């Protein structure tokens, strides 16, 4: 309630245009202009007129949003105000609450199974405040040490479950390999995709505190690192910068809007700035196409 109240105030209650997107109903054809999505070309009209035409879509009154929340053990880490998973849960919940007006349907997938199960946890897309409460409750369960998570598998589940064009919000630290790239790219062809990267400052730079023992919570591997050595801290920072650059580039090629949230910052301000900027960009794009 505290988060939603702050977001309401900062966004002036402009929920109707908060998450504007393309519709699924076909509208009228119009001449192609630079910047139009070539996937919307109407080949029949183009052939008849000998000039390229695109067919706009009519915005749907209802939105189907899917939340994919990474619940692997690496998100249990945090040295700021939040753990990464608590930040992931809160930001996913903010999207769900703001999109829940007007009969919009919200579904969710965690990247780890329920205890005692070998299947990923899925909450089907439905509408209503009771259902939203169920989504938030299902996502709130914290990660467990040893859980590696299956982000590609969760994305593939959403690809099969999302029957109509909508929005997919993926929340993860995107650590490990990039096996998620292919299923995320497939989702980007059909849906609007928002990727929220959660980062802790200690994943980007190491303080000079001498010899420390670090552990990978997903595999249990341990390693001693001497942070007193400037070269060690520099190599760590360079590797972290390179990884984050690679993640940003991959997300861009998948057509995802990229938001980075930090555990030591006021994430609500970053969230609101992202949503407002995205809304302005999409509305400007829509005006240009009219």
C-alpha positions in Angstrom: 0.0 0.0 0.0 2.9 2.4 0.8 4.5 1.8 -2.6 1.3 2.1 -4.5 0.4 5.4 -2.7 3.8 6.9 -3.6 3.5 5.8 -7.3 0.0 7.2 -7.5 1.2 10.6 -6.2 4.3 10.7 -8.5 2.4 9.7 -11.6 -0.6 11.9 -10.8 -3.0 8.9 -11.1 -2.5 8.7 -14.8 -3.2 5.0 -15.0 -5.1 5.0 -18.3 -1.9 5.9 -20.2 0.6 4.3 -17.9 1.3 1.2 -20.0 0.1 2.1 -23.5 0.6 -0.5 -26.1 -0.4 -1.9 -29.4 -3.8 -3.5 -29.8 -4.7 -6.8 -31.5 -7.7 -5.6 -33.6 -6.7 -4.6 -37.1 -7.5 -0.9 -38.0 -7.3 1.1 -41.2 -4.4 1.0 -43.6 -2.2 4.1 -44.2 1.0 4.9 -46.1 4.2 3.6 -44.6 6.4 6.3 -43.0 10.0 5.8 -41.8 10.1 4.3 -38.3 7.0 2.1 -38.8 7.2 -1.6 -37.8 7.7 -3.5 -41.1 5.8 -6.4 -39.5 2.7 -4.3 -39.8 3.0 -4.0 -43.6 -0.3 -4.7 -45.4 0.9 -6.6 -48.5 -2.5 -6.7 -50.2 -2.9 -2.9 -50.1 0.7 -2.4 -51.0 0.3 -4.5 -54.1 -2.9 -2.7 -55.1 -1.5 0.8 -54.7 2.2 0.1 -55.6 3.1 2.0 -52.5 4.0 0.5 -49.1 1.1 0.6 -46.6 0.9 -0.5 -43.0 -2.2 -1.4 -41.0 -2.4 0.0 -37.5 -4.0 -1.9 -34.7 -6.7 -0.7 -32.4 -5.8 -0.5 -28.8 -7.4 -3.1 -26.6 -9.4 -2.0 -23.6 -8.0 -4.9 -21.6 -4.4 -5.9 -21.2 -2.9 -9.3 -20.4 0.3 -8.9 -18.4 2.6 -11.8 -17.4 5.2 -11.4 -14.7 8.3 -13.6 -14.9 10.2 -13.3 -11.6 13.6 -14.9 -11.1 13.5 -16.7 -7.8 17.0 -18.4 -8.0 19.2 -18.3 -5.0 21.4 -15.5 -6.3 18.6 -13.0 -5.6 18.7 -13.7 -1.9 21.8 -11.5 -1.8 21.7 -7.8 -0.8 23.9 -5.3 0.9 21.7 -2.2 0.5 18.2 -1.4 1.8 16.8 -4.5 0.2 17.8 -8.0 -0.9 17.6 -8.4 -4.6 14.6 -10.7 -4.4 12.6 -8.3 -2.2 13.3 -5.6 -4.7 12.3 -7.9 -7.6 9.0 -8.8 -5.7 8.2 -5.2 -5.0 8.8 -3.9 -8.5 6.9 -6.8 -10.1 4.0 -6.1 -7.6 4.0 -2.4 -8.6 3.5 -3.4 -12.3 0.8 -5.8 -11.3 -1.1 -3.3 -9.1 -0.9 -0.5 -11.7 -2.0 -2.7 -14.5 -4.9 -4.3 -12.5 -7.4 -1.6 -13.2 -10.1 -1.9 -15.9 -10.3 -5.7 -15.9 -6.7 -6.3 -17.0 -5.6 -9.9 -16.4 -2.3 -10.6 -14.6 -0.4 -13.9 -14.6 2.9 -14.9 -13.1 5.6 -17.5 -13.3 8.5 -18.1 -10.8 11.7 -19.6 -12.1 11.8 -22.3 -9.3 9.2 -24.9 -8.4 7.1 -25.0 -5.2 8.6 -27.0 -2.4 8.0 -30.7 -3.1 7.3 -30.2 -6.8 9.5 -30.4 -9.9 7.4 -28.0 -12.0 7.8 -24.3 -12.2 5.2 -22.3 -10.2 2.6 -20.7 -12.4 -0.3 -18.4 -11.5 -2.8 -18.3 -14.4 -3.7 -14.9 -15.8 -7.0 -13.6 -14.3 -8.4 -10.2 -13.2 -9.7 -9.0 -9.9 -8.2 -7.7 -6.6 -8.4 -11.1 -5.0 -6.4 -12.6 -7.8 -3.8 -9.8 -7.6 -3.4 -10.6 -3.9 -2.8 -14.2 -4.8 -0.2 -13.3 -7.3 1.7 -11.1 -4.8 1.5 -13.8 -2.2 2.8 -16.5 -4.6 5.7 -14.3 -5.6 6.7 -13.2 -2.1 8.1 -16.6 -1.0 11.9 -16.0 -0.8 14.5 -18.0 -2.7 16.1 -21.0 -1.2 19.9 -21.8 -1.2 20.8 -24.1 -4.0 17.9 -23.1 -6.3 19.5 -22.3 -9.7 16.2 -21.3 -11.3 15.1 -21.9 -14.9 14.6 -18.5 -16.5 14.5 -19.8 -20.1 11.9 -22.4 -19.1 9.7 -19.8 -17.4 9.9 -17.6 -20.5 8.9 -20.5 -22.7 5.9 -21.2 -20.4 4.7 -17.6 -20.9 5.1 -17.9 -24.6 2.7 -20.9 -24.6 0.3 -19.4 -22.0 -0.1 -15.9 -23.4 -2.6 -16.4 -26.1 -3.2 -12.8 -27.0 -0.8 -9.9 -27.5 0.1 -8.2 -24.2 3.0 -7.3 -22.0 5.6 -9.5 -20.3 7.6 -8.1 -17.4 10.8 -10.1 -16.7 12.5 -9.4 -13.3 16.0 -11.0 -12.8 19.6 -10.3 -12.1 20.5 -12.0 -15.4 23.5 -13.6 -13.8 25.0 -16.8 -15.4 24.6 -17.7 -19.0 22.4 -16.1 -21.7 20.2 -19.1 -22.4 17.3 -16.8 -21.8 18.0 -14.7 -24.9 16.2 -17.0 -27.5 12.9 -17.4 -25.6 12.9 -13.7 -24.7 13.5 -12.7 -28.3 10.5 -14.9 -29.3 8.3 -13.1 -26.7 9.5 -9.8 -28.1 8.1 -10.6 -31.5 4.6 -10.9 -30.2 4.5 -8.9 -26.9 5.8 -5.8 -25.3 8.6 -6.8 -23.1 10.0 -4.9 -20.0 13.2 -6.3 -18.5 13.9 -5.3 -14.9 17.6 -5.9 -13.9 18.1 -5.9 -10.1 21.7 -5.1 -9.1 23.5 -4.9 -5.8 26.5 -2.4 -5.6 28.8 -5.2 -4.3 28.2 -7.0 -7.6 29.8 -4.1 -9.4 32.7 -3.1 -7.2 34.5 -4.6 -4.2 35.5 -2.5 -1.1 39.0 -2.8 0.3 38.3 -5.0 3.4 41.2 -7.5 3.1 40.7 -11.2 2.6 37.1 -12.3 2.3 35.3 -15.6 1.5 32.6 -15.5 -1.1 30.1 -18.2 -2.0 27.9 -18.9 -5.0 24.5 -19.6 -3.4 23.3 -21.6 -6.4 26.2 -24.1 -6.5 27.8 -23.7 -3.0 31.3 -23.0 -4.5 33.5 -20.9 -2.2 36.5 -18.8 -3.0 38.9 -16.6 -1.1 39.5 -13.1 -2.5 42.1 -10.6 -1.3 40.3 -7.3 -1.8 43.3 -5.4 -0.4 45.0 -5.8 -3.9 44.0 -3.0 -6.2 44.5 -5.2 -9.3 41.9 -7.7 -7.9 39.3 -4.9 -7.3 40.0 -3.5 -10.8 39.6 -6.8 -12.5 36.4 -7.5 -10.6 35.0 -4.1 -11.7 36.0 -4.6 -15.3 34.4 -8.0 -15.5 31.2 -6.7 -13.8 31.0 -3.7 -16.2 31.5 -6.1 -19.2 28.8 -8.4 -18.0 26.3 -5.6 -17.5 27.1 -4.2 -20.9 26.5 -7.6 -22.5 23.2 -8.0 -20.7 22.1 -4.5 -21.8 23.0 -5.3 -25.4 21.2 -8.6 -25.4 18.1 -7.1 -23.9 18.1 -4.4 -26.6 18.4 -7.0 -29.4 15.4 -8.8 -27.9 13.3 -5.6 -28.2 12.9 -5.3 -24.4 12.7 -2.0 -22.5 15.4 -2.1 -19.9 15.1 -0.8 -16.3 17.9 -1.2 -13.8 17.0 -1.1 -10.1 19.6 -1.0 -7.3 19.2 -2.4 -3.8 20.8 0.8 -2.3 18.6 3.3 -4.1 15.0 4.5 -3.8 13.7 2.2 -6.5 10.3 3.9 -6.6 11.9 7.0 -8.1 13.7 5.0 -10.8 10.5 3.0 -11.5 8.4 6.1 -11.9 11.0 7.8 -14.1 11.2 4.7 -16.3 7.4 4.4 -16.7 6.9 8.1 -17.4 9.6 8.1 -20.0 8.3 5.0 -21.6 4.8 6.4 -21.7 5.9 9.7 -23.3 7.9 7.8 -25.9 5.1 5.5 -26.9 2.5 8.3 -27.0 4.9 10.4 -29.2 5.3 7.4 -31.5 1.6 7.0 -31.7 1.1 10.7 -32.6 3.7 10.4 -35.3 1.9 7.4 -36.9 -1.5 9.2 -37.0 
